[in-house]
């Protein structure tokens, strides 16, 4: 299979260099049709490989917490895209092989396959295997005429065609399935721009959406006739107010043994002169005006950094990896330090590089931040962790994974 795919890749590469500007319209249309069909066929091959890899547990054996995380790291996918790939591979393997064959033939698209697989699950739950088998044929035929969005709408009434006696029950089941999908797909993504701003995106279930509306809408109303802010700016400012209100209550859960608070970091040389530009412990830069504004409104914990981001002082040191020592660890590692993991500090434990029972000190130079999965993996697996010359953690893979055992780092934590 690998050799065949390599030959196909060479053929596709040759097509990429073709002069499309010289082709007649009929050939251009044929190219679009053929490349689209090939795209779906390749997707079927990939889904079969993903299902087999997931079933063997290859991802976990290589240190990832799941096949989704492994695919995200290897193929540079988003987590939702990787999860859809794993879920569809499982669905097409276990209960929708005819759908997989249609995808492999290039008769349907990946998006249509997702719709059909989900619809078949609902039909099977409501009307049994025979009705589900009938539904597969009908839906594949419809896929030749309708796009995924319309196919989903038609699929909501598929039982009118294959099992009308349970159609009403199926409609209720579909509503329940939609609720489950909303719960499964709920997420909020926070992405950092190069200038320190954040991009907030996500998908909220109905209950959370209602709660957000109830809180945000009153605070995002125009302040008066002279309020020149756009609706988007007003919602932004409302979210700021909500966060500040939450910080003032003192009722938020502790974070690493400390109350929820804002930590401002600054360079030592800067601190010697005067209060100037700073940064949060997440690495986000703050202007001098923002630092002064936060100092008036929140409890500010100073953390002093030397050259190359070395933590010089975060207050009184303790024996346990809590309080100031944990804050120093968060400032250095920014989250789980294991290669390929993007789990944030609040999900992480502090791990002694040299075990405390073996005489290892409780210090920043003997600690690394790890999520629960990778903490267990390091204790029970063949990986090793050490601090590099620059004071940041690196991980040595086992010889069976990398015969050269070249140290690896978490590229999600790279500092600019």
VENCOR-V946883 format. One record per residue. N is the residue number from 1. RES is the residue in one letter. PHI is phi in whole degrees, -180 to 180 (* if undefined). D_CENTER is the distance of its C-alpha to the mean C-alpha in whole Angstrom. Layout:
BEGIN
n->N res->RES phi->PHI d_center->D_CENTER
n->N res->RES phi->PHI d_center->D_CENTER
END
This chain:
BEGIN
n->1 res->X phi->* d_center->31
n->2 res->X phi->-63 d_center->29
n->3 res->X phi->-63 d_center->33
n->4 res->X phi->-64 d_center->33
n->5 res->X phi->-66 d_center->29
n->6 res->X phi->-65 d_center->30
n->7 res->X phi->-65 d_center->33
n->8 res->X phi->-64 d_center->31
n->9 res->X phi->-64 d_center->29
n->10 res->X phi->-63 d_center->32
n->11 res->X phi->-65 d_center->34
n->12 res->X phi->-66 d_center->31
n->13 res->X phi->-60 d_center->31
n->14 res->X phi->-64 d_center->35
n->15 res->X phi->-65 d_center->34
n->16 res->X phi->-64 d_center->32
n->17 res->X phi->-89 d_center->35
n->18 res->X phi->-70 d_center->37
n->19 res->X phi->-86 d_center->39
n->20 res->X phi->-66 d_center->37
n->21 res->X phi->-64 d_center->40
n->22 res->X phi->-91 d_center->43
n->23 res->X phi->-83 d_center->42
n->24 res->X phi->-70 d_center->43
n->25 res->X phi->-59 d_center->41
n->26 res->X phi->-61 d_center->42
n->27 res->X phi->-72 d_center->40
n->28 res->X phi->-62 d_center->37
n->29 res->X phi->-63 d_center->37
n->30 res->X phi->-63 d_center->37
n->31 res->X phi->-64 d_center->34
n->32 res->X phi->-61 d_center->32
n->33 res->X phi->-63 d_center->33
n->34 res->X phi->-68 d_center->33
n->35 res->X phi->-67 d_center->30
n->36 res->X phi->-66 d_center->28
n->37 res->X phi->-63 d_center->29
n->38 res->X phi->-64 d_center->28
n->39 res->X phi->-60 d_center->25
n->40 res->X phi->-70 d_center->25
n->41 res->X phi->-65 d_center->27
n->42 res->X phi->-64 d_center->24
n->43 res->X phi->-61 d_center->21
n->44 res->X phi->-64 d_center->24
n->45 res->X phi->-63 d_center->24
n->46 res->X phi->-64 d_center->21
n->47 res->X phi->-62 d_center->20
n->48 res->X phi->-64 d_center->23
n->49 res->X phi->-69 d_center->22
n->50 res->X phi->-62 d_center->18
n->51 res->X phi->-63 d_center->20
n->52 res->X phi->-67 d_center->23
n->53 res->X phi->-64 d_center->20
n->54 res->X phi->-65 d_center->18
n->55 res->X phi->-65 d_center->22
n->56 res->X phi->-81 d_center->23
n->57 res->X phi->73 d_center->20
n->58 res->X phi->-62 d_center->20
n->59 res->X phi->-61 d_center->16
n->60 res->X phi->-65 d_center->17
n->61 res->X phi->-63 d_center->21
n->62 res->X phi->-91 d_center->19
n->63 res->X phi->105 d_center->17
n->64 res->X phi->-79 d_center->14
n->65 res->X phi->-77 d_center->13
n->66 res->X phi->-166 d_center->12
n->67 res->X phi->-65 d_center->13
n->68 res->X phi->-60 d_center->9
n->69 res->X phi->-66 d_center->8
n->70 res->X phi->-63 d_center->12
n->71 res->X phi->-66 d_center->11
n->72 res->X phi->-57 d_center->8
n->73 res->X phi->-74 d_center->10
n->74 res->X phi->-74 d_center->14
n->75 res->X phi->-101 d_center->13
n->76 res->X phi->58 d_center->11
n->77 res->X phi->-97 d_center->9
n->78 res->X phi->-76 d_center->6
n->79 res->X phi->-61 d_center->4
n->80 res->X phi->-60 d_center->6
n->81 res->X phi->-66 d_center->9
n->82 res->X phi->-66 d_center->9
n->83 res->X phi->-66 d_center->9
n->84 res->X phi->-62 d_center->12
n->85 res->X phi->-64 d_center->13
n->86 res->X phi->-67 d_center->14
n->87 res->X phi->-64 d_center->15
n->88 res->X phi->-67 d_center->17
n->89 res->X phi->-60 d_center->19
n->90 res->X phi->-67 d_center->20
n->91 res->X phi->-65 d_center->21
n->92 res->X phi->-73 d_center->23
n->93 res->X phi->-81 d_center->25
n->94 res->X phi->-91 d_center->26
n->95 res->X phi->-137 d_center->27
n->96 res->X phi->-145 d_center->27
n->97 res->X phi->-64 d_center->29
n->98 res->X phi->-64 d_center->31
n->99 res->X phi->-68 d_center->28
n->100 res->X phi->-62 d_center->26
n->101 res->X phi->-64 d_center->30
n->102 res->X phi->-64 d_center->30
n->103 res->X phi->-68 d_center->27
n->104 res->X phi->-64 d_center->28
n->105 res->X phi->-80 d_center->31
n->106 res->X phi->79 d_center->30
n->107 res->X phi->-80 d_center->31
n->108 res->X phi->-130 d_center->28
n->109 res->X phi->-100 d_center->24
n->110 res->X phi->-60 d_center->21
n->111 res->X phi->-63 d_center->20
n->112 res->X phi->-67 d_center->24
n->113 res->X phi->-62 d_center->23
n->114 res->X phi->-63 d_center->20
n->115 res->X phi->-64 d_center->22
n->116 res->X phi->-64 d_center->25
n->117 res->X phi->-61 d_center->23
n->118 res->X phi->-66 d_center->22
n->119 res->X phi->-67 d_center->26
n->120 res->X phi->-62 d_center->28
n->121 res->X phi->-57 d_center->26
n->122 res->X phi->-65 d_center->27
n->123 res->X phi->-62 d_center->31
n->124 res->X phi->-62 d_center->31
n->125 res->X phi->-68 d_center->30
n->126 res->X phi->-95 d_center->33
n->127 res->X phi->-128 d_center->35
n->128 res->X phi->94 d_center->35
n->129 res->X phi->-68 d_center->35
n->130 res->X phi->-62 d_center->38
n->131 res->X phi->-64 d_center->36
n->132 res->X phi->-64 d_center->33
n->133 res->X phi->-63 d_center->35
n->134 res->X phi->-64 d_center->37
n->135 res->X phi->-63 d_center->33
n->136 res->X phi->-58 d_center->32
n->137 res->X phi->-62 d_center->35
n->138 res->X phi->-64 d_center->35
n->139 res->X phi->-67 d_center->31
n->140 res->X phi->-66 d_center->32
n->141 res->X phi->-63 d_center->35
n->142 res->X phi->-63 d_center->33
n->143 res->X phi->-62 d_center->30
n->144 res->X phi->-74 d_center->33
n->145 res->X phi->-120 d_center->34
n->146 res->X phi->-124 d_center->31
n->147 res->X phi->-76 d_center->27
n->148 res->X phi->-58 d_center->24
n->149 res->X phi->-64 d_center->25
n->150 res->X phi->-71 d_center->28
n->151 res->X phi->-63 d_center->28
n->152 res->X phi->-65 d_center->26
n->153 res->X phi->-64 d_center->29
n->154 res->X phi->-65 d_center->31
n->155 res->X phi->-63 d_center->29
n->156 res->X phi->-65 d_center->30
n->157 res->X phi->-118 d_center->33
n->158 res->X phi->-62 d_center->34
n->159 res->X phi->-68 d_center->36
n->160 res->X phi->-60 d_center->38
n->161 res->X phi->-97 d_center->39
n->162 res->X phi->-106 d_center->38
n->163 res->X phi->-159 d_center->39
n->164 res->X phi->-60 d_center->41
n->165 res->X phi->-69 d_center->42
n->166 res->X phi->-121 d_center->38
n->167 res->X phi->-62 d_center->37
n->168 res->X phi->-64 d_center->37
n->169 res->X phi->-64 d_center->35
n->170 res->X phi->-66 d_center->32
n->171 res->X phi->-61 d_center->32
n->172 res->X phi->-66 d_center->31
n->173 res->X phi->-64 d_center->29
n->174 res->X phi->-65 d_center->27
n->175 res->X phi->-61 d_center->26
n->176 res->X phi->-66 d_center->25
n->177 res->X phi->-65 d_center->23
n->178 res->X phi->-63 d_center->21
n->179 res->X phi->-65 d_center->21
n->180 res->X phi->-67 d_center->19
n->181 res->X phi->-64 d_center->17
n->182 res->X phi->-63 d_center->16
n->183 res->X phi->-67 d_center->16
n->184 res->X phi->-68 d_center->13
n->185 res->X phi->-89 d_center->11
n->186 res->X phi->-63 d_center->11
n->187 res->X phi->-168 d_center->9
n->188 res->X phi->-131 d_center->9
n->189 res->X phi->-112 d_center->7
n->190 res->X phi->-117 d_center->10
n->191 res->X phi->-115 d_center->10
n->192 res->X phi->-96 d_center->14
n->193 res->X phi->-79 d_center->17
n->194 res->X phi->-67 d_center->19
n->195 res->X phi->-95 d_center->22
n->196 res->X phi->96 d_center->20
n->197 res->X phi->-74 d_center->19
n->198 res->X phi->-118 d_center->15
n->199 res->X phi->-107 d_center->14
n->200 res->X phi->-106 d_center->13
n->201 res->X phi->-146 d_center->12
n->202 res->X phi->170 d_center->11
n->203 res->X phi->-136 d_center->13
n->204 res->X phi->-106 d_center->15
n->205 res->X phi->-73 d_center->17
n->206 res->X phi->-61 d_center->21
n->207 res->X phi->-65 d_center->22
n->208 res->X phi->-67 d_center->19
n->209 res->X phi->-61 d_center->20
n->210 res->X phi->-65 d_center->24
n->211 res->X phi->-65 d_center->24
n->212 res->X phi->-63 d_center->22
n->213 res->X phi->-60 d_center->25
n->214 res->X phi->-61 d_center->27
n->215 res->X phi->-87 d_center->26
n->216 res->X phi->-78 d_center->25
n->217 res->X phi->-57 d_center->28
n->218 res->X phi->-63 d_center->31
n->219 res->X phi->-80 d_center->30
n->220 res->X phi->-102 d_center->29
n->221 res->X phi->-70 d_center->32
n->222 res->X phi->-56 d_center->35
n->223 res->X phi->-74 d_center->36
n->224 res->X phi->163 d_center->40
n->225 res->X phi->-64 d_center->41
n->226 res->X phi->-94 d_center->41
n->227 res->X phi->-75 d_center->37
n->228 res->X phi->-97 d_center->36
n->229 res->X phi->-68 d_center->32
n->230 res->X phi->-74 d_center->30
n->231 res->X phi->-55 d_center->28
n->232 res->X phi->-64 d_center->25
n->233 res->X phi->-67 d_center->26
n->234 res->X phi->-66 d_center->28
n->235 res->X phi->-66 d_center->25
n->236 res->X phi->-59 d_center->23
n->237 res->X phi->-67 d_center->26
n->238 res->X phi->-65 d_center->26
n->239 res->X phi->-63 d_center->22
n->240 res->X phi->-60 d_center->24
n->241 res->X phi->-62 d_center->27
n->242 res->X phi->-63 d_center->25
n->243 res->X phi->-64 d_center->23
n->244 res->X phi->-67 d_center->26
n->245 res->X phi->-62 d_center->28
n->246 res->X phi->-65 d_center->25
n->247 res->X phi->-66 d_center->26
n->248 res->X phi->-72 d_center->30
n->249 res->X phi->-67 d_center->30
n->250 res->X phi->73 d_center->29
n->251 res->X phi->-102 d_center->28
n->252 res->X phi->-73 d_center->24
n->253 res->X phi->-62 d_center->23
n->254 res->X phi->-66 d_center->24
n->255 res->X phi->-122 d_center->22
n->256 res->X phi->65 d_center->23
n->257 res->X phi->89 d_center->26
n->258 res->X phi->-120 d_center->27
n->259 res->X phi->-62 d_center->27
n->260 res->X phi->-61 d_center->24
n->261 res->X phi->-156 d_center->25
n->262 res->X phi->-97 d_center->24
n->263 res->X phi->-110 d_center->25
n->264 res->X phi->-105 d_center->27
n->265 res->X phi->-110 d_center->27
n->266 res->X phi->-149 d_center->30
n->267 res->X phi->-71 d_center->32
n->268 res->X phi->-64 d_center->35
n->269 res->X phi->-62 d_center->37
n->270 res->X phi->-64 d_center->36
n->271 res->X phi->-68 d_center->36
n->272 res->X phi->-66 d_center->40
n->273 res->X phi->-86 d_center->41
n->274 res->X phi->-173 d_center->39
n->275 res->X phi->-63 d_center->36
n->276 res->X phi->-137 d_center->34
n->277 res->X phi->-58 d_center->31
n->278 res->X phi->-140 d_center->28
n->279 res->X phi->-149 d_center->24
n->280 res->X phi->-78 d_center->22
n->281 res->X phi->-69 d_center->21
n->282 res->X phi->-83 d_center->17
n->283 res->X phi->100 d_center->19
n->284 res->X phi->-72 d_center->20
n->285 res->X phi->-77 d_center->23
n->286 res->X phi->-129 d_center->26
n->287 res->X phi->-75 d_center->29
n->288 res->X phi->-56 d_center->32
n->289 res->X phi->-64 d_center->33
n->290 res->X phi->-66 d_center->29
n->291 res->X phi->-62 d_center->30
n->292 res->X phi->-66 d_center->34
n->293 res->X phi->-65 d_center->32
n->294 res->X phi->-66 d_center->30
n->295 res->X phi->-64 d_center->33
n->296 res->X phi->-81 d_center->35
n->297 res->X phi->-121 d_center->32
n->298 res->X phi->-141 d_center->30
n->299 res->X phi->-81 d_center->31
n->300 res->X phi->-99 d_center->30
n->301 res->X phi->-108 d_center->30
n->302 res->X phi->-77 d_center->31
n->303 res->X phi->-131 d_center->29
n->304 res->X phi->-102 d_center->31
n->305 res->X phi->-115 d_center->30
n->306 res->X phi->-99 d_center->32
n->307 res->X phi->-64 d_center->32
n->308 res->X phi->58 d_center->29
n->309 res->X phi->75 d_center->27
n->310 res->X phi->-70 d_center->29
n->311 res->X phi->-78 d_center->29
n->312 res->X phi->-92 d_center->33
n->313 res->X phi->-160 d_center->33
n->314 res->X phi->-133 d_center->31
n->315 res->X phi->100 d_center->34
n->316 res->X phi->-65 d_center->36
n->317 res->X phi->-77 d_center->34
n->318 res->X phi->-126 d_center->34
n->319 res->X phi->-72 d_center->35
n->320 res->X phi->-85 d_center->31
n->321 res->X phi->-85 d_center->28
n->322 res->X phi->-140 d_center->28
n->323 res->X phi->56 d_center->28
n->324 res->X phi->-59 d_center->29
n->325 res->X phi->-65 d_center->28
n->326 res->X phi->-66 d_center->25
n->327 res->X phi->-62 d_center->24
n->328 res->X phi->-64 d_center->26
n->329 res->X phi->-66 d_center->23
n->330 res->X phi->-65 d_center->20
n->331 res->X phi->-61 d_center->22
n->332 res->X phi->-79 d_center->22
n->333 res->X phi->-92 d_center->19
n->334 res->X phi->68 d_center->16
n->335 res->X phi->152 d_center->14
n->336 res->X phi->-58 d_center->14
n->337 res->X phi->-87 d_center->16
n->338 res->X phi->-66 d_center->16
n->339 res->X phi->-55 d_center->15
n->340 res->X phi->88 d_center->12
n->341 res->X phi->-97 d_center->10
n->342 res->X phi->-118 d_center->8
n->343 res->X phi->-72 d_center->9
n->344 res->X phi->-76 d_center->11
n->345 res->X phi->-56 d_center->15
n->346 res->X phi->-68 d_center->16
n->347 res->X phi->-95 d_center->14
n->348 res->X phi->-112 d_center->16
n->349 res->X phi->-107 d_center->20
n->350 res->X phi->-93 d_center->23
n->351 res->X phi->-107 d_center->24
n->352 res->X phi->-75 d_center->28
n->353 res->X phi->-63 d_center->28
n->354 res->X phi->-101 d_center->31
n->355 res->X phi->-55 d_center->32
n->356 res->X phi->-59 d_center->33
n->357 res->X phi->-66 d_center->36
n->358 res->X phi->-96 d_center->37
n->359 res->X phi->94 d_center->38
n->360 res->X phi->-70 d_center->35
n->361 res->X phi->-75 d_center->35
n->362 res->X phi->-91 d_center->32
n->363 res->X phi->-148 d_center->31
n->364 res->X phi->-63 d_center->29
n->365 res->X phi->-76 d_center->30
n->366 res->X phi->-123 d_center->29
n->367 res->X phi->-134 d_center->26
n->368 res->X phi->-148 d_center->22
n->369 res->X phi->-91 d_center->19
n->370 res->X phi->-137 d_center->17
n->371 res->X phi->-70 d_center->15
n->372 res->X phi->-58 d_center->17
n->373 res->X phi->-63 d_center->16
n->374 res->X phi->-76 d_center->17
n->375 res->X phi->-64 d_center->20
n->376 res->X phi->-66 d_center->21
n->377 res->X phi->-62 d_center->21
n->378 res->X phi->-70 d_center->22
n->379 res->X phi->-69 d_center->25
n->380 res->X phi->-109 d_center->26
n->381 res->X phi->-104 d_center->25
n->382 res->X phi->-105 d_center->26
n->383 res->X phi->-77 d_center->24
n->384 res->X phi->-130 d_center->26
n->385 res->X phi->-125 d_center->25
n->386 res->X phi->-151 d_center->27
n->387 res->X phi->-95 d_center->27
n->388 res->X phi->-76 d_center->28
n->389 res->X phi->-61 d_center->31
n->390 res->X phi->-87 d_center->29
n->391 res->X phi->87 d_center->28
n->392 res->X phi->-107 d_center->24
n->393 res->X phi->-73 d_center->23
n->394 res->X phi->-139 d_center->23
n->395 res->X phi->-119 d_center->22
n->396 res->X phi->-100 d_center->25
n->397 res->X phi->-73 d_center->24
n->398 res->X phi->-68 d_center->26
n->399 res->X phi->-64 d_center->29
n->400 res->X phi->-70 d_center->28
n->401 res->X phi->-92 d_center->25
n->402 res->X phi->-142 d_center->26
n->403 res->X phi->-56 d_center->30
n->404 res->X phi->-82 d_center->30
n->405 res->X phi->50 d_center->28
n->406 res->X phi->-76 d_center->27
n->407 res->X phi->-61 d_center->25
n->408 res->X phi->-121 d_center->21
n->409 res->X phi->-124 d_center->19
n->410 res->X phi->-87 d_center->15
n->411 res->X phi->-76 d_center->15
n->412 res->X phi->-74 d_center->12
n->413 res->X phi->-107 d_center->15
n->414 res->X phi->-61 d_center->17
n->415 res->X phi->-100 d_center->20
n->416 res->X phi->-80 d_center->21
END
